[in-house]
């Protein structure tokens, strides 16, 4: 129904910035709440950020507040995650996800569709 593809991952030094993108095809992106999650080796997949259908509301994990910004461009069917002041603790595979919920979920079970992920590595 909707397919998601992440891009923009790579290697960056601590203190640097990176912008991730999520491109959607199939159903219009405006139908969904969009979220970003991340998973480091041996750890659970954790919530990073979410954004409402019209972009009017956002939610962030405490660990990224003030450093990361989620945004969306519905006419282009894209979602972005601007990541600033990166630390080695941010190293993980980052996933884009879509939800049919009418709130901003923080749990993986509330998201119906997932991208394949993009690797972000932050060196010290």
Secondary structure, DSSP 8 states (H G I E B T S, - for coil): -EEEEEE--EEEETT--EEEEEEEEES-GGGSEEEEEEE-TTS--EEEEEE-TTS--EEE-TTTTTTEEEEEEGGGTEEEEEE-S--GGG-EEEEEEEE--SS---SGGG--EE---EEEEEE-
